[in-house]
Amino acid sequence: MSELRNEKVEWSQIKYEELPNYIKKQEKKMGAMFYKEFGICIFRLWVVHCKNVWLVNSGTNESFLMENDDEINIKRVIMKNVNMNERYHFLLETSNGEKITRRDPYARYTDYDTDSSYITDTLGNFNKSIREYLKKHEFNHLIIYELHVESYIRRFSEYFPLQSEAKFSKNPSFFRQIADYGLDNIKDLNFNCLELMPIVEYCGEWGYNPRLLLSINSHLGSVDDFIYLVQKVHEKDLFIVVDLVLHHGASKLNSLWNFDGYNHQGGIYFEGGGDTGWGAKFNFHKKEVQDMLYEACRVLLGEYGVDGIRFDSVHNMPNWLLKNITFRLKEEFPGRFLIAEVVPENPNYLKECGFDSCWIHSSYYDIISQFRNQKTQQEWNSGYSKSLIQGHSGFDSTSQCILTMLGNHDQAGNRCNGGNPSGDDRIGRYIVDQFGGRQNWDARAYCRLLYSLSCISFGIPMVFMGTENLQGKWWSAKDKAYNYDWGLIKNNDQVTQQMRKLVKDINLLKTKEKEVFASNYNNFSHFNVNTSNFVVVFIRKSKDKAFLCVVNMDKTEWLENNYQVKIDQNIIQSFGRELKQEFNSQSEEYGGWDGSYTSPKKGQIKYSIQDSAENNVSYMLNVPKYSVTIYRFCNL
């Protein structure tokens, strides 16, 4: 049979009764279910308002009339002599006799500019992925690096040569370039998780206007290319999460719009769904739509083996549907990480809808307000400092909070050539620009402070690509000049090198001391707020270790070992009487200065005052402006 397929024998239609028993026993699936070993493909398509539907071999233009399936409004045709990567589409005769061509809504790979879909080994990919994914993971220790596939790697070859393998007739796809060249940049900085902005076919620039929910965007690479990327990620002991948009379809070039010729409110996938402001919502009450949304998740987790999904803008979907999707996914794919984006963040989406985690947007905006003197000392004293660091009310574990203190793509991205998106000057810029620009010392210090703070706060830290380099201005997916700037790395830009050194070191400290700084429960103690300055002191501890953390978000500083920190006697009895300074965001190697350290630098710091009446001791420390300093309790 394989020899016949190699000779490109033309497709021929067979009846259900002619199928091997093995195939008859398999679950019915929509789209093109290809049984590679038999050269057989079963095509199933949902249409409601058509007189007739044909499957068309796009290579030969031969068409095959589809018949009614057992399920209502499902058309089916069974073909043999089918090969991998052959192209097909559907020809529909509408209720008024018009003939229109359509793509396969369940296709894993499509030609972006035509209606052609491709035969892929969906079953083989699924079986291989499930075999390889054996570990059950905990996610509280993650440190996430968010990236946009194309604009992250597009400029790499301007500064570094591509060692393309002979099998590539041209430069490898963006997926393969990231796998072969882009992962080391992330791994070297001690990040342990990638989060990719959407990879399925979309219109626009960022990926959040999907044309199809299951088809890999061919501009980024093929299905095999993406699977290769996932494999390389896992080989480097990294995790990978992918953004997925399920609440609406693209406002332009939407492949599902008026799908079977019926055009009321966008047709069978959209009618009655309403609008999101970015595009029409799907009609979530239709079983066929629900099945497609679930399959979009299932493909990422099951066929490609990603570790998690970040669900975009879930407040635009009904809770009952979200719960149905997440519970099914957890049953079929235990141990995967399901993240919700909801604005404003709401812990009820974890409890009621089954998500594991939630993006925390508000901290970014609170920090911008604080820097602009729009946050008062009274707000800091009365709870703002605690919610910023110890977590927002209702979130019970570290892994439930994704901290985007320095902004994500929504804040760094700009589609209006540097203008203010929607008139909001808090967004549309990298955060270093919000603070005065990368040439401004205070701006750089504040960024160092914030990244360090995100790593010792309650939650999972995340940064958007370029932030770790203190890349200036804004990010653009379209304008190459504002893509990820590999030149900052190639040219050993001093500002970039200093920030990268800080990111690498604090990430390593968080990883090495994950039982303290990635504990999945609230292990804070001695949370002491300075009521006159934006300073807070706290301890994070495990069973056998404790760290004293001092956060100064103020320009006031204490540089003569003259900031008093009181510690309960029970702490020093359990963990040690001396302090050893482990980290200082104002260290000279990060762009600060040598005198910012508490004296003796990196030596033992003994308490200077003991108050038996209050049962505490006091340490006299340096607290530089705009800083995070971390000390280990020990007996030296």
N, C-alpha and C positions, 0 to 999 in steps of 0.2 A: 504493500500500500504506500509506503514511504517513497518508493521509486516512482510510482504513478504521480504522486504529488510533486515530486521534483521536476517532472516533465510538464508541469503546469496544465494538467488535465482540467478541462472546463468544469465549472460547478454543475451539479445536477441535483434536482429536487427529489427527496425521498419522503415516504410517509412515516408517520409515527410508529406504525407496526414494524417497520424495517430497522428500527433502532436497536442496538445491542441492549440486552437486559441491564447491563451496568448503567447505561445512560438513563434508561427509563426510571431507575430507582433514585436518581439524583433530584435534589430540590429544584423546582422550577424557578428560573431567574429571568429578569427582564434584560433586554439588550442582546448582545451576541455572546452566547455561551459556547466556547470553542473547546472541543474534546480533541486535543492535539494528536493523541495516539491513534485516533480513528479517522482523522481528517474530516470530522463532522462538526457542524456549527448549527445551533438552534437559535433562531432570531425571534424575539418577542417584542411587540410594540403596543403601547397604549394609545388608542385613538377612539374618538367618540362620534364624530360627525362626518365620517368618510364613507363614500360608496365602495371604494376599493383601495387596496394598498399593495404595492409591489416592493419587493427587495430588489435592488439593482446592484450588480457587480460593476463598480465604477471603472474597472480596468477594461472590461469587454463590452460594457453597456447592456449586457443581457439582463432581462428582468424576470422575476418570478412572483406570481400572484400569491399573496399571503392568505391564509384561511383563518376562520374563527377558532380561537383556542377554547379550552373548557371554561375559562374565566371570561366574564362579560367584558366587552370592549377591548379585548386583547387579541391582536393578530399574531399569527405564528407561521413560520416557514422553516423547514429543516433541509439543510444542504450538506452534500458530501463533496469530497475532493477540494476542500477548503485549506488554504495555507496561511501561515502566520504573515501578518503585515499586508494582506490583501485589502483593498479598499472597497467600501460599499456605501450605499445611501438608500433612502426610502423615497419612493414616488407615491404620492397620495392623490387620489381623486376626491375632491371635496364634494359637499352636498349639492353645490350648484354646477358641478361638472368640471371645475377648474382643476388642472393638474399642477401640483407643487412638489418640490423636492425638500427633503428634510434630513437632518443628521440624526444619529442615534443618541437619545438623551442619556443612555447608559454607557456610551462609548468611553473607553479609557484613553483613547488617543484619536485626535481628529486633525484634519487639515484646517488651519486657522482661517484661510481665505476661501474655502469651498465647502460644500456639503458632505465631503467624503469623510467617513470614519474608517478606522483600521481594526483588523482582526488582531487581538492580543491574547496572550496565554493567561487569562484571568484565573482560571482554576489552578494552573501550575504555580503561578505567583502566590496565590493564597496558601496552597499546601506547603510551599517552601518557607514562606514567612512564618506560619504557625509552628513549623518544626523548629525554626531557629530561635523563636521567641519563647524561651523557657523560664526566664527569671521573673520573679515578682518583685517589683521595685518599691522603694520608699522614695518620696520626692522632696522631703523637707530640706535635703542638703543641696538642692540644685542652685546653680548660679547661671542665669539665663542671658544669652546673647541674641538679641533680635536682629534679623536681617531681611532685606529685600533681595531676592536671588540675583536678579539681573544687575542692579546697580551696585551691589556689593563687590562683584567680581569683574565687572565690565572693564575697568581701567587697570586691572592687574598686569596685563600684558604690555602696557605702556612702560612699566618699570621693571618687570621681571620676565625672563623668557619662558615661554611655554614649551615644555619638553614633550610635544605631542607624540603619541605612539604611531607607528607606521600605519595602523589600521584606520586612522582618521585621515580622510581626504582633505579636511579643513580643520580649523581650530575646534577643539571639543566643545560640547554644549556647556551652557552656564552651570548646569548641575555637575557635570564632570570636572569643570574647572574648580568649582568649590571643593569637590571631593579630593582632587589631586593637589590643589594649591591653597585653597582658602581655609581649610580646617586647621592647619598648623597655626595660623595666626590666632585663632580662637583658643585652641588647646594650650598654646604657649603662655597665654595670659591666665590660665587656670580657670577659665570658664568650663563648665561641664555639661552645658545644654544649649542647643541651638533652637531658636524659634523662628520658623520661616513664615514670612507673610505669604498670602495665598499663592498656590502653585497650579490650581486648576484654571482652565481657560477663562479669561476675563477681558473686558474692554476697559479703556482708561489706563491709568499708570500704576496704581498701587496694588490692585488685585481684588478690591472689595466690591466689584461689580461683575459677578460671574455670568458668563454666557452659557456655560454648562457646568454641572456640579461634579462630574466624575472624570472629565477629560483633562489630562495633563496639558498645560499650556505648551504648545509645540515650540514657542519662541524660547522656552527655557531648556528644552531637551525632550527626550523620549521617556517612555515608561521605564525602559531598561536603564536609562541614564539616572533617573530618580532612584530606582532601586539600588543602583551602584553607589549613589551618594549615601543612602541610608546605611548600606553595608559598611562603607568607609567610616561613617560616624560611629557606628557601633564598634568597629575594630579599634578605634581610638578611645573606647570607653566613655564616649559622649552619649547624651540623649538627644532626641530630636522631636520637636513639637511642631505641628503645622496649623496655621490659621485656616479656618473654614467658614464661609459665609452661607448660611442656610435660610436666612429670613427674607431675602429678596433676590430678584434677578436683575441683570444689567438693564439700564434704561435705553441703551443703544446696542444694536447688533445682537439682540438676545435670541439665541437659537430656539428657545421654548415659547417665544411669543407667538400667539395665534397659531399654535403648533399644527393642528389638523384643519386649519382654514376657518374655524370658528373664531370670530374676532371680538366677542363681547368681553370687555374689560381684560383683554389680553389672552382670552381663550382658556382652554381646559386646565392649564397649570395655575392660572392667576385669578380667574373670575371670582369676585367676592372677597378677595384677599385684602384689599385696601392698599395704602401707600406708606412708604417709610420716609420719604423725602429724598432718598437716593435711587429709588426704583420701586416697582410694584412688589408687594408681598406675594408669596405663594399662597394658594388656598389650602391652609393647613388641615382642613376638615376632610379632605379627600384622601382615601386610603392610598391611592396611587402616588400622590404627592408625598405622603408620609413614608411610603416604601422607598421612594427615591432619595429622600433626605437621609434616611438611615443607611442606605447603600453607599451614599457619599462618604459617610463616616467609616463604614465597614471596609471600603476599599483602602483608605489610608492606613487603618490599623491592621487589617487582615492581609491584603495583597502586597502592601509596601512595607509593613512592619514598623511604622513610626511608633514612638513611645507615648504620644499624647496628641490631643487636639485642643486648640483654643477656639472656642465658638464665639464668633463676632456678634456683638449687639444683640444678646439674647433677650433683652427686654422687648424686642420686636417680635417675639414668638410666644405662643401661649405656654403657660407653665405645664399643663398636662402633656403637651407634646414633648417638651424638653425632658420631662420625667420619663416618658416612654422611651425616648432615644437613649438617655444615659443609662437607664436600668438595663435595657437590652444590651448595650455595649459592655457594661460591666459583667453581665452574665456570659457573653460570648468572648470578651477579651479582658479577663481579670488582670489587674495590675497596671492598666494604662491610666494616664493622667488627663483628666477632663477639666478644662479651664473655661470659665465663663467671663466674657466681657459684658458688664452691665453698668450703665451710667444712671445715677450714681451707684457705686459698689453696694451690694446688698447681700448680707450673709444668708438671707432666706433662700437665695438661689442654690446654696449648697445644701441646706436642710430639706427644702421642698422639691428641688428639681434634680438632685443627684450629682451636682458638680463637685469636684474635689477642691477647686481653687477659684479665685476671682482676682482679676486685675484691680489694683488699687490706684485709681486715677487721682483722687482728691489731694493726696500728699504733694504731688507736683504743683498743683495750683496754690495750695497753702504755702509752700516754700517760696513760690514767686511772690505771693502777697507779703510774706514776711520780709523778703529781701527789699521790697519796695516800701517798707515801713507801714504796710497796711494791716499788719498783725500787731496787737498791743501786748505789752508785758502782762497785762491782766489775762489775756487769752492764753498766753504761754503758761502762766501759773495755774490757771483753772482747768486745764485738761488738754489743751492743744499739744503740748510737749509729750504728754503721756500717750495720746492716741497716735502721734507721729511715730513714736519709737516702740511702744509696747503693743501696738495694734489697735485697730478700730473695734468698737464694741460688736460682739456677736461672732467674731472669728476666733475659733478655739484652738487652732494649731498653726504652726509655722507654715506648713504646706498649703494652707488655705488662702494665703495672701501673696500675690505677686506685686512686689514693690517697684514702682516706676518713678522713683523720686527725681531722676534726672531726665524724665521724659521718654516717650516711645515714639513710634512713627507719626502718631497723630500730632505730637507737639513739635518734633523736629522737621517734619515735612512741610514743603511749601510748593504750591502749584500756581502761585501768582507772582513769580519772578521776584521774590523777596518782599512782596507786600504783606499786609496783615490779612490772613485768611478770615473771612467773615467779619472783618473789622476788629478782631481779637488780637491784641498785641502780646498776649501771653503765649501764643503759639506761633508756628511758622519759622522757628529758629532753633538751632542747637542751644542747649542751656547755657553754655559759656558765653554765647552772644547776649542772652538775656541779662547776664551779669556785667556786661561791659566789653566782651570780646577776649579772644585768646591772648592778646598782648597786654591785657590788664592783669596785674598780679593778684589783686583781690578776687577777680573773677575766677582765676585758676584755683586759688586757694579754696574758694567756696565750692567749686566742683569737686575738689579732692575731699573736702569735708562731706559732701553729700554722698559720694560713692561709698566712702568709708562707713558713713552712717547707715546706708542701706544694707551693708553687710553685717552689721551688728544689731540691727533692729529685728523685730518680730515679723518674719516673712521671708520670702524668696526674692533676692535682688535680681533686677533685670535692667539692662541698658540697651539702647538702640545703637546699631553700628555707627562708628565714627565718634561717639561720645568718649570712648576710651582713648582716643587720640587728641581730644580737645579740638576736633575739627570745627572750624568756624562757619559762620553764616547759617546756611540751611541745607537740608537734604532735598534733592529732587530725583525722582525716578527717571524723568525724561531728559533733563538737561545734564549731559555728561559731566560738565564742569562741577556739578554739585552732587555727583555720585560719591561713593566711598573713595577717599583720596589715599591711594597706596603710595603716592609720592612722599607723604609725611613720614612713612616708615622707611622707604628706600633712602631718603636723603637725611635720615637721622635727625629730623627736626627736634630741637632740644625740648620744646614745650611738650611735644608728643611723647618723647622718650620718658620724660619725668612722670607724666600722667600714666603711661603704660606700666612703668615700674611700680607705681602705687597700686594700680588695679591688680597687677600680678601678685603683689605681696599680700594685700588684704584678702584677695581670693584664696591664696594659699593658707593664710591664717584661719580663715573661715572653714576651709576644708580639713585642715589638720585638727582643728578644735571643734569639729562638727557637733560633738555631744554638748558643747556649750553654746555655740553661735548658730547651730542648726537644730537645736533641740525642738522636738515637735510638741512641746508643751511650754507654757509661760514660765520660764525659769529666772525671771527678773526678781531682784530684791534690792533694798536700800535705794529706791528710786527717789532721789532728792533734787528738787527743782530750786534753782536760784531765783528768788522772787524779785531781784533787782536787775538781773541780766539774763540774756537768752542762753543760759548754761544749765545743763542737767548732768547729774552723776548717778550711775547705777551699777549694779553688779549682775553679771550673768554667771551661772554656776551649774556644774554637774555634780555627780556624787563625790568626785575626788579633785575637781579643779574649780577655781573661781577667778574671774577677771573683773577688774575695776575699769569702767569706761567713763570717760569724761568728754562731753560734747559741748562745744562752745560755738554757737551760731551768731555770736556777737563780735563786734570789732574791739570791744574791751578785752584786755589781756593781762595776765599775771605772769611775769617772767623772772621773778626772784624767789622762787620756791615759796610763794606767799599766798597760794590758794589753799584754804583749809578744807580737808575732806574728812568727815567723821565716819568711822566704821565700827560696827558692833563688835564687842569682844568675841562673840560666838563665831564670827567669820574668821578671825585670825587664829582662833583655837582650832578650827576645822581645816583651814587651808594654808596657814602660814602667816608669819608676823611681818615679813618684808614684802616689798613690791619690786617687781622687775618690769621696766618699761619695754613692752613688746612691739608697740606700733605708735607712730606719730605722723599724722597726715601732713604736718609742717616740717618733716625731716628735710634736710638740705637736698638729699638725693631725689626728692619728689618736687623740688622747686621752692621749698621753705628755707629755713636757716638753722644752723647748728645750735644756736643758743635757745632754740625753742624747747629743747629737752629739759626735763626735770633733772637736777643734779643729784647724784652723779649719773651721767649719761650711761644708760644700759647697765648700771651697777645696782647694788642693793639699796633700796630706799626704806629707811626705818621710820616707824612712827615717832613723832616728836613729843606728843602730849598724850597722857593717859588720864582719863577721867573716870575714876572708880564709881563716883556717884551716878553718872549716866551710863556706866558699863560700856564705854566706848573708848577708842583711841583715835588720834588725828594724824593724818599725813599732810605735809606741806608740799604742794606740787606746783609745777609750772603749767599754766593753761594758756597757750598761744591763741591769738584770735583765729576765728574761722577754722576750728580744728576738731579732730577726733584723736584722743590719746587713750591707749589701752595698756593696762598694767596687769601682770599676773601675780597673784598671791603665792608666796613660796617661802621656804626656809633655806636661805643660802648659806 
